[in-house]
Amino acid sequence: MEATKEKIRHLLKEKRAILLAHNYVLPEVQDVADLCGDSLELSIKAAATDAEVIVFCGVHFMAETASILSPEKTVLLPVPEAGCPMADMVTVEGLAARKAELPGVPVVTYVNSSAAVKALSDVCCTSANVVAVVNSLDADEVLMTPDRNLAQYAASKTDKTIHLWEGYCPFHNTLTAEKALAVKAAHPGSIFMAHPECPPDLLAVADVVTSTSGMLRYAKESPATTFIIGTEVGILHPLSQQNPEKTFIAASLEMTCLDMKRIRLSDIVSCLETFHGEIKVPEEIRIPALSAVQKMISMV
């Protein structure tokens, strides 16, 4: 494994490339990456570098976002088939039809969506800034896509009327309050952190509701020593790496996204050697999608 990692580092330097890894990908991939973090955070940081090539270890919509923000760079997804079931739950045709039913209602789209859906939206949001984005809009009603759980979380933090899209993350959606309370009972005194992609009844029993970056920050700053983590299990690796003296327990091992685990070190080597898996968002989609992303960045 170390020889493969060394080969990756050599190829990255040779190709003037930067390697990005989402918090949910395999630990060995996170360990060799130049940057780890949330998907939008990674794309923003990569855009500010002088790298000519971005290798994104994540899923398809993440690589698309990198292409949206860095059209002059080559963006590679080592396993192009790595997708997001929730992102697939909203289509351009479906969103266009819903917009026609709600004329004048702004569309707030989670970054976990395709570039084409972003292009049809007014503004994007992340799990970290969704409440700020919704509250910043000069509108009494908002249509949120694609995650109904994130929309319900935002609705609990605003006076606005939020129209839900019936999408969800199949992995976050599996965690129930009953399961979480059982884990909490087995670890008294622990802090239960949950991602807002989880269902409302689950969030109601969480001690902290926050994004993956928020979890990393909270765990580092908190005096607590034991945490139950209600999000995709991949984040346990960076949490443990950054806080070796603390204990992190998965709320449920069912929260394992197979798409996020598809990229292996050998895929990164192959990708850098052949430049297969290039993701390029066409300009007619990229420009309006960029507008939705930039509005989000500017308003929060």
PEURJO-V128822 format. One record per residue. N is the residue number from 0. SS is DSSP state (h for helix, s for strand, l for the rest). OMEGA is omega as a letter, one per 40 degrees, with the letter a starting at -180 (999 if undefined). Layout:
n:N ss:SS omega:OMEGA
n:N ss:SS omega:OMEGA
This chain:
n:0 ss:l omega:a
n:1 ss:h omega:i
n:2 ss:h omega:i
n:3 ss:h omega:i
n:4 ss:h omega:i
n:5 ss:h omega:i
n:6 ss:h omega:i
n:7 ss:h omega:a
n:8 ss:h omega:i
n:9 ss:h omega:a
n:10 ss:h omega:i
n:11 ss:h omega:i
n:12 ss:h omega:a
n:13 ss:h omega:a
n:14 ss:l omega:a
n:15 ss:l omega:a
n:16 ss:s omega:i
n:17 ss:s omega:a
n:18 ss:s omega:a
n:19 ss:s omega:i
n:20 ss:s omega:i
n:21 ss:s omega:a
n:22 ss:l omega:a
n:23 ss:l omega:a
n:24 ss:l omega:a
n:25 ss:l omega:a
n:26 ss:h omega:a
n:27 ss:h omega:i
n:28 ss:h omega:i
n:29 ss:h omega:a
n:30 ss:h omega:a
n:31 ss:h omega:a
n:32 ss:l omega:i
n:33 ss:l omega:a
n:34 ss:s omega:i
n:35 ss:s omega:i
n:36 ss:s omega:i
n:37 ss:l omega:a
n:38 ss:h omega:a
n:39 ss:h omega:i
n:40 ss:h omega:a
n:41 ss:h omega:a
n:42 ss:h omega:i
n:43 ss:h omega:a
n:44 ss:h omega:a
n:45 ss:h omega:a
n:46 ss:h omega:a
n:47 ss:l omega:a
n:48 ss:l omega:i
n:49 ss:l omega:i
n:50 ss:l omega:i
n:51 ss:l omega:a
n:52 ss:s omega:i
n:53 ss:s omega:i
n:54 ss:s omega:a
n:55 ss:s omega:i
n:56 ss:s omega:a
n:57 ss:l omega:i
n:58 ss:l omega:a
n:59 ss:h omega:a
n:60 ss:h omega:i
n:61 ss:h omega:i
n:62 ss:h omega:i
n:63 ss:h omega:i
n:64 ss:h omega:i
n:65 ss:h omega:i
n:66 ss:h omega:i
n:67 ss:h omega:a
n:68 ss:h omega:a
n:69 ss:l omega:a
n:70 ss:l omega:a
n:71 ss:l omega:a
n:72 ss:l omega:i
n:73 ss:s omega:a
n:74 ss:s omega:a
n:75 ss:s omega:i
n:76 ss:l omega:a
n:77 ss:l omega:i
n:78 ss:l omega:a
n:79 ss:l omega:a
n:80 ss:l omega:i
n:81 ss:l omega:a
n:82 ss:l omega:a
n:83 ss:l omega:a
n:84 ss:l omega:i
n:85 ss:l omega:i
n:86 ss:h omega:a
n:87 ss:h omega:a
n:88 ss:h omega:i
n:89 ss:l omega:i
n:90 ss:l omega:i
n:91 ss:h omega:a
n:92 ss:h omega:a
n:93 ss:h omega:a
n:94 ss:h omega:i
n:95 ss:h omega:i
n:96 ss:h omega:i
n:97 ss:h omega:i
n:98 ss:h omega:i
n:99 ss:h omega:i
n:100 ss:h omega:a
n:101 ss:l omega:a
n:102 ss:l omega:i
n:103 ss:l omega:a
n:104 ss:l omega:a
n:105 ss:s omega:a
n:106 ss:s omega:i
n:107 ss:s omega:a
n:108 ss:s omega:i
n:109 ss:s omega:i
n:110 ss:l omega:i
n:111 ss:l omega:a
n:112 ss:l omega:i
n:113 ss:l omega:i
n:114 ss:h omega:a
n:115 ss:h omega:i
n:116 ss:h omega:i
n:117 ss:h omega:a
n:118 ss:h omega:a
n:119 ss:l omega:a
n:120 ss:l omega:i
n:121 ss:l omega:a
n:122 ss:s omega:i
n:123 ss:s omega:i
n:124 ss:s omega:i
n:125 ss:l omega:i
n:126 ss:l omega:a
n:127 ss:l omega:a
n:128 ss:l omega:a
n:129 ss:h omega:a
n:130 ss:h omega:i
n:131 ss:h omega:i
n:132 ss:h omega:a
n:133 ss:h omega:a
n:134 ss:h omega:a
n:135 ss:h omega:a
n:136 ss:l omega:i
n:137 ss:l omega:a
n:138 ss:l omega:i
n:139 ss:l omega:a
n:140 ss:s omega:a
n:141 ss:s omega:i
n:142 ss:s omega:a
n:143 ss:s omega:i
n:144 ss:s omega:e
n:145 ss:l omega:a
n:146 ss:s omega:a
n:147 ss:h omega:a
n:148 ss:h omega:i
n:149 ss:h omega:i
n:150 ss:h omega:i
n:151 ss:h omega:i
n:152 ss:h omega:i
n:153 ss:h omega:a
n:154 ss:h omega:i
n:155 ss:l omega:a
n:156 ss:l omega:a
n:157 ss:l omega:i
n:158 ss:l omega:a
n:159 ss:l omega:i
n:160 ss:s omega:a
n:161 ss:s omega:i
n:162 ss:s omega:a
n:163 ss:l omega:i
n:164 ss:l omega:a
n:165 ss:l omega:i
n:166 ss:s omega:a
n:167 ss:l omega:i
n:168 ss:l omega:a
n:169 ss:l omega:a
n:170 ss:l omega:i
n:171 ss:h omega:a
n:172 ss:h omega:a
n:173 ss:h omega:a
n:174 ss:l omega:a
n:175 ss:l omega:i
n:176 ss:h omega:a
n:177 ss:h omega:i
n:178 ss:h omega:a
n:179 ss:h omega:a
n:180 ss:h omega:i
n:181 ss:h omega:i
n:182 ss:h omega:i
n:183 ss:h omega:i
n:184 ss:h omega:i
n:185 ss:h omega:a
n:186 ss:l omega:a
n:187 ss:l omega:i
n:188 ss:l omega:a
n:189 ss:l omega:i
n:190 ss:s omega:i
n:191 ss:s omega:i
n:192 ss:s omega:a
n:193 ss:s omega:i
n:194 ss:l omega:a
n:195 ss:l omega:i
n:196 ss:l omega:i
n:197 ss:l omega:a
n:198 ss:l omega:a
n:199 ss:h omega:a
n:200 ss:h omega:i
n:201 ss:h omega:a
n:202 ss:h omega:a
n:203 ss:l omega:a
n:204 ss:l omega:a
n:205 ss:l omega:i
n:206 ss:l omega:a
n:207 ss:s omega:i
n:208 ss:s omega:a
n:209 ss:l omega:i
n:210 ss:l omega:i
n:211 ss:h omega:i
n:212 ss:h omega:i
n:213 ss:h omega:i
n:214 ss:h omega:i
n:215 ss:h omega:a
n:216 ss:h omega:a
n:217 ss:h omega:a
n:218 ss:h omega:a
n:219 ss:h omega:a
n:220 ss:h omega:a
n:221 ss:l omega:i
n:222 ss:l omega:i
n:223 ss:l omega:a
n:224 ss:l omega:a
n:225 ss:s omega:a
n:226 ss:s omega:i
n:227 ss:s omega:a
n:228 ss:s omega:a
n:229 ss:s omega:i
n:230 ss:l omega:a
n:231 ss:l omega:a
n:232 ss:l omega:a
n:233 ss:l omega:a
n:234 ss:h omega:i
n:235 ss:h omega:i
n:236 ss:h omega:i
n:237 ss:h omega:i
n:238 ss:h omega:a
n:239 ss:h omega:i
n:240 ss:h omega:a
n:241 ss:h omega:a
n:242 ss:l omega:a
n:243 ss:l omega:a
n:244 ss:l omega:a
n:245 ss:l omega:a
n:246 ss:s omega:a
n:247 ss:s omega:a
n:248 ss:s omega:i
n:249 ss:s omega:i
n:250 ss:l omega:i
n:251 ss:l omega:i
n:252 ss:l omega:i
n:253 ss:l omega:a
n:254 ss:l omega:i
n:255 ss:l omega:a
n:256 ss:l omega:a
n:257 ss:l omega:i
n:258 ss:h omega:i
n:259 ss:h omega:a
n:260 ss:h omega:a
n:261 ss:l omega:a
n:262 ss:l omega:i
n:263 ss:l omega:a
n:264 ss:h omega:a
n:265 ss:h omega:i
n:266 ss:h omega:i
n:267 ss:h omega:i
n:268 ss:h omega:a
n:269 ss:h omega:a
n:270 ss:h omega:a
n:271 ss:h omega:a
n:272 ss:h omega:a
n:273 ss:h omega:a
n:274 ss:l omega:i
n:275 ss:l omega:i
n:276 ss:l omega:i
n:277 ss:s omega:i
n:278 ss:l omega:a
n:279 ss:l omega:i
n:280 ss:l omega:i
n:281 ss:l omega:a
n:282 ss:h omega:a
n:283 ss:h omega:i
n:284 ss:h omega:a
n:285 ss:h omega:a
n:286 ss:h omega:i
n:287 ss:h omega:i
n:288 ss:h omega:i
n:289 ss:h omega:i
n:290 ss:h omega:a
n:291 ss:h omega:i
n:292 ss:h omega:a
n:293 ss:h omega:i
n:294 ss:h omega:i
n:295 ss:h omega:a
n:296 ss:h omega:a
n:297 ss:h omega:a
n:298 ss:h omega:a
n:299 ss:l omega:999
